[in-house]
Amino acid sequence: MAKYVVTATSRTGQKVNAVTGGPSDQKAIYSDQELREFQAAAAADPRDLEVTVRPLD
């Protein structure tokens, strides 16, 4: 079961969602390690992503 839902949004309006071509996308995260890896990848992404994390209880 997912522990978090993350939303990544490009601060510069670049395409993030591969399906719709929109500037934001959501992803279910299943572990704390996966969350750390996602945040590290987003920090290095050239699209200047803002990431919000919503815990699921």
N, CA, C and O atoms as CSV, one atom per row, in Angstrom:
chain,resi,resn,atom,element,x,y,z
A,1,MET,N,N,0.828,-1.172,0.000
A,1,MET,CA,C,0.000,0.000,0.000
A,1,MET,C,C,0.880,1.245,0.000
A,1,MET,O,O,1.922,1.268,0.654
A,2,ALA,N,N,0.476,2.259,-0.713
A,2,ALA,CA,C,1.260,3.493,-0.825
A,2,ALA,C,C,1.321,4.219,0.522
A,2,ALA,O,O,0.349,4.241,1.278
A,3,LYS,N,N,2.493,4.815,0.805
A,3,LYS,CA,C,2.673,5.586,2.026
A,3,LYS,C,C,2.535,7.083,1.771
A,3,LYS,O,O,2.154,7.838,2.666
A,4,TYR,N,N,2.849,7.514,0.535
A,4,TYR,CA,C,2.836,8.935,0.199
A,4,TYR,C,C,2.302,9.126,-1.218
A,4,TYR,O,O,2.330,8.207,-2.036
A,5,VAL,N,N,1.823,10.322,-1.489
A,5,VAL,CA,C,1.563,10.757,-2.854
A,5,VAL,C,C,2.400,12.007,-3.048
A,5,VAL,O,O,2.295,12.956,-2.272
A,6,VAL,N,N,3.227,12.011,-4.077
A,6,VAL,CA,C,4.046,13.185,-4.363
A,6,VAL,C,C,3.531,13.855,-5.632
A,6,VAL,O,O,3.078,13.193,-6.566
A,7,THR,N,N,3.610,15.161,-5.642
A,7,THR,CA,C,3.264,15.944,-6.820
A,7,THR,C,C,4.507,16.710,-7.225
A,7,THR,O,O,5.093,17.431,-6.416
A,8,ALA,N,N,4.906,16.556,-8.467
A,8,ALA,CA,C,6.046,17.287,-9.011
A,8,ALA,C,C,5.517,18.284,-10.032
A,8,ALA,O,O,4.807,17.916,-10.968
A,9,THR,N,N,5.871,19.553,-9.839
A,9,THR,CA,C,5.419,20.610,-10.735
A,9,THR,C,C,6.626,21.401,-11.207
A,9,THR,O,O,7.470,21.800,-10.404
A,10,SER,N,N,6.704,21.624,-12.503
A,10,SER,CA,C,7.793,22.416,-13.073
A,10,SER,C,C,7.547,23.888,-12.788
A,10,SER,O,O,6.499,24.425,-13.147
A,11,ARG,N,N,8.508,24.543,-12.144
A,11,ARG,CA,C,8.390,25.980,-11.860
A,11,ARG,C,C,8.470,26.813,-13.134
A,11,ARG,O,O,8.047,27.970,-13.151
A,12,THR,N,N,9.008,26.229,-14.193
A,12,THR,CA,C,9.168,26.955,-15.452
A,12,THR,C,C,8.122,26.571,-16.490
A,12,THR,O,O,8.183,27.030,-17.630
A,13,GLY,N,N,7.153,25.723,-16.102
A,13,GLY,CA,C,6.074,25.344,-17.006
A,13,GLY,C,C,6.429,24.270,-18.014
A,13,GLY,O,O,5.677,24.036,-18.960
A,14,GLN,N,N,7.561,23.615,-17.825
A,14,GLN,CA,C,7.969,22.562,-18.759
A,14,GLN,C,C,7.123,21.304,-18.555
A,14,GLN,O,O,6.523,21.105,-17.499
A,15,LYS,N,N,7.089,20.475,-19.574
A,15,LYS,CA,C,6.317,19.238,-19.564
A,15,LYS,C,C,6.864,18.281,-18.503
A,15,LYS,O,O,8.055,17.969,-18.491
A,16,VAL,N,N,5.980,17.819,-17.611
A,16,VAL,CA,C,6.335,16.838,-16.591
A,16,VAL,C,C,5.510,15.566,-16.794
A,16,VAL,O,O,6.032,14.460,-16.660
A,17,ASN,N,N,4.230,15.721,-17.116
A,17,ASN,CA,C,3.336,14.590,-17.309
A,17,ASN,C,C,3.465,14.094,-18.747
A,17,ASN,O,O,3.103,14.798,-19.690
A,18,ALA,N,N,3.979,12.891,-18.906
A,18,ALA,CA,C,4.211,12.337,-20.241
A,18,ALA,C,C,2.917,12.030,-20.993
A,18,ALA,O,O,2.918,11.997,-22.223
A,19,VAL,N,N,1.821,11.806,-20.279
A,19,VAL,CA,C,0.550,11.454,-20.914
A,19,VAL,C,C,-0.181,12.698,-21.412
A,19,VAL,O,O,-0.600,12.766,-22.568
A,20,THR,N,N,-0.328,13.684,-20.519
A,20,THR,CA,C,-1.106,14.882,-20.877
A,20,THR,C,C,-0.251,16.028,-21.388
A,20,THR,O,O,-0.765,16.963,-22.002
A,21,GLY,N,N,1.047,15.963,-21.138
A,21,GLY,CA,C,1.933,17.058,-21.520
A,21,GLY,C,C,1.874,18.228,-20.560
A,21,GLY,O,O,2.422,19.291,-20.852
A,22,GLY,N,N,1.219,18.055,-19.417
A,22,GLY,CA,C,1.073,19.123,-18.443
A,22,GLY,C,C,2.328,19.363,-17.627
A,22,GLY,O,O,3.252,18.550,-17.643
A,23,PRO,N,N,2.363,20.498,-16.902
A,23,PRO,CA,C,3.540,20.859,-16.123
A,23,PRO,C,C,3.606,20.205,-14.745
A,23,PRO,O,O,4.510,20.515,-13.969
A,24,SER,N,N,2.669,19.304,-14.417
A,24,SER,CA,C,2.735,18.615,-13.128
A,24,SER,C,C,2.266,17.171,-13.274
A,24,SER,O,O,1.561,16.813,-14.218
A,25,ASP,N,N,2.682,16.351,-12.303
A,25,ASP,CA,C,2.307,14.943,-12.305
A,25,ASP,C,C,2.324,14.443,-10.868
A,25,ASP,O,O,3.012,15.006,-10.017
A,26,GLN,N,N,1.565,13.385,-10.599
A,26,GLN,CA,C,1.530,12.767,-9.284
A,26,GLN,C,C,2.014,11.328,-9.375
A,26,GLN,O,O,1.906,10.677,-10.414
A,27,LYS,N,N,2.557,10.846,-8.241
A,27,LYS,CA,C,3.079,9.487,-8.194
A,27,LYS,C,C,2.862,8.938,-6.796
A,27,LYS,O,O,3.035,9.653,-5.809
A,28,ALA,N,N,2.482,7.668,-6.711
A,28,ALA,CA,C,2.373,6.980,-5.427
A,28,ALA,C,C,3.762,6.485,-5.030
A,28,ALA,O,O,4.508,5.964,-5.859
A,29,ILE,N,N,4.097,6.654,-3.756
A,29,ILE,CA,C,5.387,6.232,-3.214
A,29,ILE,C,C,5.115,5.190,-2.136
A,29,ILE,O,O,4.256,5.388,-1.277
A,30,TYR,N,N,5.848,4.080,-2.185
A,30,TYR,CA,C,5.554,2.944,-1.323
A,30,TYR,C,C,6.511,2.746,-0.147
A,30,TYR,O,O,6.238,1.923,0.726
A,31,SER,N,N,7.628,3.481,-0.102
A,31,SER,CA,C,8.558,3.328,1.019
A,31,SER,C,C,9.305,4.640,1.244
A,31,SER,O,O,9.333,5.521,0.384
A,32,ASP,N,N,9.908,4.739,2.428
A,32,ASP,CA,C,10.698,5.932,2.738
A,32,ASP,C,C,11.919,6.027,1.825
A,32,ASP,O,O,12.316,7.123,1.429
A,33,GLN,N,N,12.512,4.886,1.492
A,33,GLN,CA,C,13.663,4.883,0.598
A,33,GLN,C,C,13.259,5.377,-0.792
A,33,GLN,O,O,13.980,6.168,-1.401
A,34,GLU,N,N,12.129,4.923,-1.291
A,34,GLU,CA,C,11.653,5.373,-2.599
A,34,GLU,C,C,11.398,6.886,-2.572
A,34,GLU,O,O,11.657,7.574,-3.560
A,35,LEU,N,N,10.896,7.401,-1.456
A,35,LEU,CA,C,10.665,8.836,-1.326
A,35,LEU,C,C,11.983,9.592,-1.389
A,35,LEU,O,O,12.080,10.598,-2.093
A,36,ARG,N,N,12.995,9.131,-0.671
A,36,ARG,CA,C,14.317,9.788,-0.708
A,36,ARG,C,C,14.895,9.765,-2.125
A,36,ARG,O,O,15.452,10.762,-2.584
A,37,GLU,N,N,14.765,8.644,-2.810
A,37,GLU,CA,C,15.283,8.538,-4.179
A,37,GLU,C,C,14.537,9.483,-5.124
A,37,GLU,O,O,15.150,10.119,-5.982
A,38,PHE,N,N,13.222,9.573,-4.967
A,38,PHE,CA,C,12.428,10.472,-5.806
A,38,PHE,C,C,12.826,11.921,-5.569
A,38,PHE,O,O,12.989,12.685,-6.520
A,39,GLN,N,N,12.984,12.303,-4.302
A,39,GLN,CA,C,13.355,13.676,-3.981
A,39,GLN,C,C,14.743,14.011,-4.523
A,39,GLN,O,O,14.961,15.124,-5.002
A,40,ALA,N,N,15.684,13.072,-4.456
A,40,ALA,CA,C,17.023,13.307,-4.993
A,40,ALA,C,C,16.981,13.465,-6.507
A,40,ALA,O,O,17.650,14.337,-7.062
A,41,ALA,N,N,16.201,12.629,-7.170
A,41,ALA,CA,C,16.076,12.726,-8.630
A,41,ALA,C,C,15.411,14.044,-9.027
A,41,ALA,O,O,15.816,14.673,-10.004
A,42,ALA,N,N,14.398,14.463,-8.279
A,42,ALA,CA,C,13.709,15.718,-8.585
A,42,ALA,C,C,14.634,16.910,-8.386
A,42,ALA,O,O,14.579,17.871,-9.154
A,43,ALA,N,N,15.480,16.859,-7.366
A,43,ALA,CA,C,16.411,17.958,-7.109
A,43,ALA,C,C,17.423,18.110,-8.242
A,43,ALA,O,O,17.886,19.216,-8.519
A,44,ALA,N,N,17.765,17.001,-8.895
A,44,ALA,CA,C,18.741,17.034,-9.990
A,44,ALA,C,C,18.081,17.241,-11.355
A,44,ALA,O,O,18.780,17.377,-12.359
A,45,ASP,N,N,16.764,17.268,-11.405
A,45,ASP,CA,C,16.040,17.367,-12.681
A,45,ASP,C,C,16.178,18.770,-13.273
A,45,ASP,O,O,16.003,19.755,-12.555
A,46,PRO,N,N,16.486,18.881,-14.559
A,46,PRO,CA,C,16.673,20.198,-15.182
A,46,PRO,C,C,15.383,21.004,-15.374
A,46,PRO,O,O,15.441,22.166,-15.776
A,47,ARG,N,N,14.227,20.405,-15.093
A,47,ARG,CA,C,12.958,21.129,-15.271
A,47,ARG,C,C,12.602,21.997,-14.068
A,47,ARG,O,O,11.522,22.586,-14.038
A,48,ASP,N,N,13.496,22.089,-13.070
A,48,ASP,CA,C,13.289,22.918,-11.878
A,48,ASP,C,C,11.975,22.544,-11.200
A,48,ASP,O,O,11.024,23.325,-11.185
A,49,LEU,N,N,11.940,21.336,-10.639
A,49,LEU,CA,C,10.712,20.781,-10.068
A,49,LEU,C,C,10.493,21.208,-8.625
A,49,LEU,O,O,11.425,21.234,-7.821
A,50,GLU,N,N,9.262,21.538,-8.314
A,50,GLU,CA,C,8.819,21.735,-6.944
A,50,GLU,C,C,8.057,20.476,-6.574
A,50,GLU,O,O,7.132,20.073,-7.279
A,51,VAL,N,N,8.451,19.848,-5.453
A,51,VAL,CA,C,7.846,18.586,-5.045
A,51,VAL,C,C,7.094,18.786,-3.735
A,51,VAL,O,O,7.638,19.314,-2.766
A,52,THR,N,N,5.838,18.356,-3.722
A,52,THR,CA,C,5.066,18.332,-2.485
A,52,THR,C,C,4.773,16.877,-2.143
A,52,THR,O,O,4.526,16.052,-3.022
A,53,VAL,N,N,4.806,16.583,-0.848
A,53,VAL,CA,C,4.614,15.217,-0.354
A,53,VAL,C,C,3.392,15.210,0.553
A,53,VAL,O,O,3.286,16.009,1.483
A,54,ARG,N,N,2.466,14.288,0.265
A,54,ARG,CA,C,1.272,14.133,1.102
A,54,ARG,C,C,1.284,12.727,1.687
A,54,ARG,O,O,1.158,11.753,0.945
A,55,PRO,N,N,1.434,12.605,3.004
A,55,PRO,CA,C,1.405,11.282,3.623
A,55,PRO,C,C,-0.011,10.682,3.538
A,55,PRO,O,O,-1.008,11.395,3.654
A,56,LEU,N,N,-0.075,9.386,3.339
A,56,LEU,CA,C,-1.341,8.670,3.347
A,56,LEU,C,C,-1.438,7.882,4.642
A,56,LEU,O,O,-0.538,7.108,4.969
A,57,ASP,N,N,-2.494,8.069,5.361
A,57,ASP,CA,C,-2.664,7.352,6.647
A,57,ASP,C,C,-3.666,6.249,6.532
A,57,ASP,O,O,-3.929,5.550,7.510
